[in-house]
Amino acid sequence: MTVANGKGGTLKPNTVNLIVCTLAQIYEMAIEHELVEVNIANEIKKLPQKIKKEVQHWTLPEFENFMSMIDKSTYKGYMQYVGFYTLFFSGMHVGEMMARKWTDINWESESIYIDSTLDYNNAKDWQTNTEFGLKNESSRAWLKLTPKTIEMLKSWKEKQDSLIEVDYIFMYNSTMYDTET
């Protein structure tokens, strides 16, 4: 069973169950005030919730094997190599990384500021989202990077600057993603 959320999407079972629980509490109050005799919300069955799967993380050898398949000799390949390396060793989410600008990096303290994520529809319709993009307010923070990540980012910046002038670290060709392989 799916429940529409009014915005063209659906509500998750947990959200629906919370709404039903709140409704049951409202009916309990109404019974106490003698406005109704029966709590009809108690008749609503809870929706089954998905069992969360255990996340399988890459081991270092698996990651190294993946990275060995990227052709670093090309402009795009080098960007991908630096991007995947940054993701693996920083713990950033993809959307957080894609929203990063060069001005977010503090080269001296070897850290990067996370304050937004990328809302992406297509190569020409995207924006960074600082208001609703992060999971919670404590997600805004300076994230320490490894010295090797910093060196790779410096090298990537030099390559990128030699071809295009953009604010975003992982922008390839003045659009957020390359639409051609």
N, C-alpha and C positions, 0 to 999 in steps of 0.2 A: 504494500500500500504506500502510495506517495501522497504528500500533502503539499499543495502549492504555497509558495511563500509570498505571493503578491508581486513579485519582481520577475516572474518568468521562470523561476527555479523551484526547487523543492526543499522542504525542511527535512533535516535528518531525524531519524527515529528518536534520538535522545531529546531533541528540541520539542518534538511533539509530546513526548512523555512528560517533560517538564511543564508544558502548557496544561496538559490534563491534570497534573498534580496541583497546579495553581488553581485550576477551575474547581477541583475537589475541595480545596481549602476555602474558596469563596462560598461554595455551597454549605460547608460546615458552619461558616459564619452566619449564613442566611438561616440555617436551622436554629442556631442559638438565638437569633433575633425573631424567631417564629415567622419568618417570611415564606419559607417552604418547609415541607415535611420530610422530603426524601432527598438524599444527595445522589442525583442521577449521574454525576461524574464518576461515582464508584462503579458504575456499570460498564464503563469504557475500558476495554482491554488495552494493556500496554503493548506498544509495538516492539517486536523483537529488535534488539540492537546487534549490529555487526560485531563480531569478535575481532578485536584488533590483532592483526598479524604481527609476528615478531619481525622486526626489521633486520635484514641481513646486510651487514656492512662488509665492504671489501677488506681483505687482508692487504698488507703492504705488497706481498708478491703479486696478488691479483691486480692491484693498482699499477704496479710497475709494468706488468705484462700489457695492460691496456695502454699505458702511456707510450710503450715501445712501438705501438702501431700507428702513432700519429706522426705524420711527415712534418717535422719541424723546419724543414728547409724552405717551405712556402710561407708567405705572409699570413695567410689564414690558418695554416697548420700551427704556426708558432703561437698565434693568438689562442687557439684552442688548447695547446699544450700548457700555456701559462694559466689559462682559465681553469682547466681541470686540476692543475697543481694547486692553484689558489683555493679552489673549493675543497679539495681533499685535506689540505693542511690548515685551513682556517675554520672549517665547520660552518661557513656561511651557507645559506640557502641560495639556490640559483637566482631567484628574483632579487635577493639582497645584493648579490654580486653584480648582476647586470645593471642595477641602479647606481652603482658606484661611479663617481667622477674622480678625476685625477686630484681635484682639490680635497677629496676625502682622505687622502693619504698624508700622514705625518711621517716624512722620511726619516727624521731624526729619532723619533721614538719607535720607528718601525711598526706603526699601527695604522688602522683604517677605521674611519667612523661609519657606523651603521645607523642610519636614521630613516631608511625608506626601502621600498621594494619596487619592482617593475610591474606595472599593469600593462600587459601586452595583448593586443588583438591581432595585429599583423605588422609587417615591417614599417609601415607608414603611420600606424595608429597605435601609439604606445605613450606611456607617461610614467614618471616616477610618482609613487604615492607615499607621502610622509604621514598622512592622517590615518589611513586604515590599513596600510601595508604590513605593519609589524604585528606580531602576535600580542604583545603588550608593551607598556611604556618602558619596562626594564630591558626591552630588546634594543633600545637606543643606547649605544655604547661604543667606546673605542675598543677595537679588537686587535690584539697583538699578533703580528705576523712573524713568521720565521725569517731569519736573515736571508736564506736562499729564496724565499718568496719575494722579499723586497728586491733582491738582485734581479730576479726574473722580471718583476714588474718594471724596474728601471730599463732593462733591455727592451722589453715590449714597448715602453713609452718612446724610446728612441726610434724603433721601427715604425710605430704608428705615426709619430711626428714627421717622419721623412716622407710619408705619403698623403696623409690627411690631417687636418686640424679639427679635433673633436674634444669635447669635455669628458665623454664617457670612456672609462678604461677599456671595456670590452666591446667597443663599437668597431665594426669591420670596415664598412664602406659608406659611412654617413647615414646608414639605417641601422636599426638595432640588431637585426639578424640578416645574414646574407640569404637572399631568397633563391639563389642558385647554388648547386652543389659544386 
